[in-house]
Amino acid sequence: MQAASRESYKVAAERLDAYVRGAEPSVVASTADDILSVADLLRREPRLRRALSDPARSGADRAGLLGDMLRGKIGADALDLLASLVSGRWSAPSELLDGTERLGVEALLASADSSGDLGEVEDELFRFGQVVSGQSALSNALSDPIAPVGQRAALARELLAAKARPVTVRLVEAALGGFGGRSFTGALTRLVELAADRRDRQVAYVTVAAPLSDEEERRLGARLSAMYGREVSVKQTVDPEVLGGVSVRVGSDLYDGTVLRRLNETRNALAKR
């Protein structure tokens, strides 16, 4: 987002945080669902996006337009938060859509945090991403841009039934809708990171040839936390092709100590002789 849009989102996010402190988690989750339904509407209606982000209209006018359209169709809490959002200045209609999606997602994460489930939601999102990436047919079915989102969401709900919390399922649906303009796998990754960030943690993606023991994972997490000055949430991927060693990615930092990397370096060095 550009500066004006970031500031407008910040105001709405602060309003959300104040609202969450005084609301039951189930109520916050319902409000989040309302906000995400409006995001879906904005995605389908580019003219509405333009009208609600039009700099020629005052913020009060845009909030009034939103209220006229949605009053009685979504909850009062969601309408209040969305009015705060559209009252701000937006650099582009697409950024208003991004802000609405992000606000709905943050409300879902906040509801899970309030109920003490956020760590589990983070893990469920990551594990589902692992399951999908490990099965090409499933990955293709869920990522197919031609298939309707509703059809793909029904498949995801079936796969997650009785295996994941309702907030996790709703977040997966947001990912299927292309959260933030990302691919499905990219959106899932971003959601995992947002969940970790709300817990004031950094995500470390660790690739190993065989699973780390609980103690090995704990020690690795402690070392990374000391390096980054922040608690680290370790996410393991097992890939026998790396042969041995560990690859760790934290943000844009990559530490690749795998046997595969060393073999590739040796092969490249020999090829240059």
C-alpha positions as CSV (number, residue, x, y, z in Angstrom):
1,M,0.0,0.0,0.0
2,Q,1.0,3.6,-0.6
3,A,1.4,6.0,2.4
4,A,-2.2,7.4,2.3
5,S,-3.7,3.9,2.2
6,R,-1.5,2.6,4.9
7,E,-2.5,5.5,7.2
8,S,-6.2,4.9,6.5
9,Y,-5.8,1.2,7.2
10,K,-4.0,1.9,10.4
11,V,-6.9,4.0,11.7
12,A,-9.4,1.2,11.0
13,A,-7.0,-1.4,12.5
14,E,-6.7,0.5,15.7
15,R,-10.5,0.8,15.8
16,L,-10.7,-3.0,15.4
17,D,-8.2,-3.6,18.3
18,A,-10.4,-1.4,20.6
19,Y,-13.5,-3.3,19.5
20,V,-11.9,-6.7,20.1
21,R,-11.0,-5.9,23.6
22,G,-14.7,-5.5,24.6
23,A,-16.3,-8.3,22.5
24,E,-16.8,-12.0,22.7
25,P,-14.6,-14.1,20.3
26,S,-17.6,-15.6,18.6
27,V,-19.0,-12.1,18.0
28,V,-15.7,-10.9,16.6
29,A,-15.6,-13.9,14.2
30,S,-19.1,-13.0,13.0
31,T,-18.0,-9.5,12.4
32,A,-15.0,-10.7,10.5
33,D,-17.2,-12.8,8.3
34,D,-19.3,-9.8,7.5
35,I,-16.2,-7.7,6.6
36,L,-14.9,-10.5,4.3
37,S,-18.3,-10.8,2.6
38,V,-18.0,-7.1,1.8
39,A,-14.5,-7.7,0.5
40,D,-16.0,-10.3,-1.9
41,L,-18.5,-7.7,-3.0
42,L,-15.8,-5.2,-3.7
43,R,-13.9,-7.7,-5.7
44,R,-16.9,-8.4,-7.9
45,E,-17.9,-4.7,-8.2
46,P,-15.1,-2.5,-9.5
47,R,-17.5,0.5,-9.8
48,L,-18.3,0.2,-6.1
49,R,-14.6,0.1,-5.3
50,R,-14.1,3.3,-7.2
51,A,-17.0,5.0,-5.6
52,L,-15.9,4.1,-2.1
53,S,-12.3,5.3,-2.7
54,D,-13.2,8.4,-4.8
55,P,-11.0,11.3,-3.6
56,A,-13.6,13.7,-5.0
57,R,-16.1,12.6,-2.3
58,S,-15.7,13.4,1.3
59,G,-15.0,10.6,3.8
60,A,-18.4,11.2,5.3
61,D,-20.1,10.9,1.9
62,R,-18.3,7.6,1.2
63,A,-19.2,6.2,4.6
64,G,-22.8,7.3,4.0
65,L,-22.9,5.5,0.7
66,L,-21.6,2.4,2.3
67,G,-24.2,2.6,5.1
68,D,-27.1,3.2,2.6
69,M,-26.1,0.0,0.8
70,L,-25.3,-2.3,3.6
71,R,-27.3,-1.2,6.7
72,G,-29.4,-4.1,7.8
73,K,-27.5,-6.6,5.6
74,I,-24.4,-6.9,7.8
75,G,-23.9,-6.4,11.5
76,A,-23.6,-2.9,13.1
77,D,-20.1,-3.6,14.3
78,A,-18.9,-4.6,10.9
79,L,-20.6,-1.6,9.3
80,D,-18.9,0.7,11.9
81,L,-15.4,-0.7,11.2
82,L,-16.0,-0.5,7.4
83,A,-17.2,3.1,7.6
84,S,-14.0,3.9,9.4
85,L,-12.1,2.2,6.6
86,V,-13.8,3.9,3.7
87,S,-13.7,7.3,5.4
88,G,-9.9,7.4,4.9
89,R,-7.9,8.3,1.8
90,W,-7.1,5.5,-0.5
91,S,-4.4,5.8,-3.2
92,A,-6.2,3.3,-5.5
93,P,-9.5,1.3,-5.5
94,S,-7.5,-1.9,-5.4
95,E,-5.9,-0.8,-2.1
96,L,-9.3,-0.3,-0.5
97,L,-10.1,-3.9,-1.5
98,D,-6.7,-5.1,0.0
99,G,-7.5,-3.1,3.2
100,T,-10.9,-4.6,3.5
101,E,-9.6,-8.1,3.1
102,R,-6.8,-7.5,5.6
103,L,-9.2,-6.0,8.2
104,G,-11.5,-9.1,7.9
105,V,-8.5,-11.4,8.2
106,E,-7.1,-9.6,11.2
107,A,-10.6,-9.7,12.9
108,L,-10.6,-13.5,12.4
109,L,-7.1,-13.8,13.9
110,A,-8.1,-11.5,16.7
111,S,-11.1,-13.8,17.5
112,A,-8.8,-16.8,17.6
113,D,-6.3,-14.9,19.8
114,S,-9.1,-13.9,22.3
115,S,-10.3,-17.5,22.5
116,G,-6.7,-18.9,23.0
117,D,-6.7,-20.7,19.7
118,L,-4.4,-18.6,17.6
119,G,-1.3,-20.9,17.9
120,E,-3.4,-23.8,16.8
121,V,-4.9,-21.9,13.9
122,E,-1.4,-20.9,12.7
123,D,-0.3,-24.6,12.8
124,E,-3.5,-25.8,11.0
125,L,-3.0,-23.3,8.2
126,F,0.6,-24.4,7.8
127,R,-0.2,-28.1,7.9
128,F,-3.0,-27.7,5.4
129,G,-0.5,-26.0,3.1
130,Q,1.9,-28.9,3.5
131,V,-0.9,-31.4,2.6
132,V,-1.9,-29.4,-0.5
133,S,1.7,-28.9,-1.7
134,G,2.4,-32.6,-1.3
135,Q,-0.4,-33.7,-3.6
136,S,-0.2,-32.3,-7.1
137,A,-3.8,-33.2,-8.0
138,L,-5.2,-31.6,-4.9
139,S,-3.0,-28.5,-5.4
140,N,-4.2,-28.1,-9.0
141,A,-7.8,-28.5,-7.9
142,L,-7.6,-25.9,-5.2
143,S,-5.5,-23.5,-7.3
144,D,-7.4,-23.7,-10.5
145,P,-8.4,-20.1,-11.4
146,I,-11.1,-21.3,-13.8
147,A,-13.0,-23.3,-11.1
148,P,-15.4,-21.1,-9.1
149,V,-14.2,-20.1,-5.6
150,G,-17.3,-21.6,-4.1
151,Q,-16.6,-25.0,-5.6
152,R,-13.0,-25.0,-4.4
153,A,-14.1,-23.8,-0.9
154,A,-16.5,-26.7,-0.7
155,L,-13.7,-29.1,-1.4
156,A,-11.5,-27.4,1.3
157,R,-14.3,-27.5,3.8
158,E,-14.8,-31.2,3.1
159,L,-11.0,-31.9,3.6
160,L,-10.9,-29.8,6.9
161,A,-14.2,-31.1,8.4
162,A,-13.6,-32.0,12.0
163,K,-9.9,-31.5,11.5
164,A,-9.6,-27.7,11.8
165,R,-11.1,-24.8,13.7
166,P,-13.9,-22.7,12.1
167,V,-11.5,-19.7,11.9
168,T,-8.9,-21.8,10.1
169,V,-11.5,-22.9,7.5
170,R,-12.7,-19.4,7.0
171,L,-9.1,-18.2,6.5
172,V,-8.5,-21.0,3.9
173,E,-11.6,-19.7,2.1
174,A,-10.0,-16.2,2.1
175,A,-6.8,-17.7,0.6
176,L,-8.8,-19.5,-2.1
177,G,-10.3,-16.1,-3.0
178,G,-6.8,-14.8,-3.6
179,F,-6.1,-12.8,-0.4
180,G,-4.0,-9.8,-1.2
181,G,-3.9,-10.7,-4.9
182,R,-1.8,-13.7,-4.2
183,S,-1.9,-17.3,-5.4
184,F,-3.5,-19.8,-3.1
185,T,-0.2,-21.1,-1.7
186,G,1.1,-17.6,-1.4
187,A,-2.0,-16.5,0.4
188,L,-1.8,-19.4,2.9
189,T,1.9,-18.5,3.6
190,R,0.9,-14.9,4.3
191,L,-1.9,-15.9,6.6
192,V,0.5,-18.1,8.6
193,E,2.9,-15.2,9.0
194,L,0.1,-12.8,10.0
195,A,-1.1,-15.3,12.7
196,A,2.5,-15.5,14.0
197,D,2.9,-11.7,13.9
198,R,-0.2,-11.3,16.0
199,R,1.5,-13.5,18.5
200,D,4.6,-11.3,18.2
201,R,6.5,-14.1,16.5
202,Q,8.7,-14.5,13.4
203,V,8.2,-17.6,11.2
204,A,11.2,-19.8,10.4
205,Y,10.6,-22.2,7.5
206,V,12.9,-25.2,8.1
207,T,13.5,-27.9,5.5
208,V,15.1,-31.2,6.6
209,A,15.6,-34.7,5.2
210,A,14.1,-36.3,8.3
211,P,11.9,-34.7,11.0
212,L,13.6,-32.9,13.9
213,S,12.9,-34.2,17.3
214,D,11.0,-31.9,19.7
215,E,14.2,-31.1,21.5
216,E,16.1,-30.3,18.2
217,E,13.2,-28.0,17.2
218,R,13.3,-26.3,20.5
219,R,17.0,-25.7,20.4
220,L,16.8,-24.4,16.8
221,G,13.9,-22.1,17.7
222,A,15.9,-20.7,20.7
223,R,19.0,-20.0,18.6
224,L,16.9,-18.2,16.0
225,S,15.1,-16.2,18.6
226,A,18.4,-15.1,20.0
227,M,19.5,-14.0,16.5
228,Y,16.4,-12.1,15.6
229,G,15.5,-10.7,19.1
230,R,12.0,-12.1,18.8
231,E,10.2,-15.4,19.5
232,V,10.4,-17.7,16.4
233,S,7.7,-20.1,15.2
234,V,9.5,-23.1,13.5
235,K,7.6,-24.6,10.6
236,Q,9.1,-27.9,9.4
237,T,9.0,-29.3,5.9
238,V,10.5,-32.8,5.4
239,D,12.1,-33.3,2.0
240,P,14.3,-36.4,1.6
241,E,15.9,-34.9,-1.5
242,V,18.0,-32.5,0.6
243,L,19.8,-35.6,1.8
244,G,20.8,-34.1,5.2
245,G,21.5,-30.9,7.0
246,V,19.1,-28.0,7.5
247,S,17.8,-25.2,5.4
248,V,16.2,-22.2,7.3
249,R,14.4,-19.3,5.7
250,V,13.3,-16.3,7.9
251,G,11.8,-13.5,5.9
252,S,14.3,-12.8,3.1
253,D,17.2,-14.5,5.0
254,L,18.2,-18.0,3.8
255,Y,20.6,-20.3,5.7
256,D,21.1,-23.4,3.5
257,G,23.3,-26.0,5.2
258,T,21.9,-29.0,3.4
259,V,23.9,-31.8,1.9
260,L,22.2,-31.1,-1.4
261,R,23.4,-27.5,-1.5
262,R,27.0,-28.6,-0.8
263,L,26.8,-31.3,-3.5
264,N,25.5,-28.7,-6.0
265,E,28.3,-26.3,-5.1
266,T,30.9,-29.1,-5.6
267,R,29.4,-30.1,-8.9
268,N,29.4,-26.5,-10.1
269,A,33.0,-26.0,-9.0
270,L,34.2,-29.2,-10.9
271,A,32.3,-28.2,-14.0
272,K,34.3,-24.9,-14.1
273,R,37.7,-26.7,-14.2
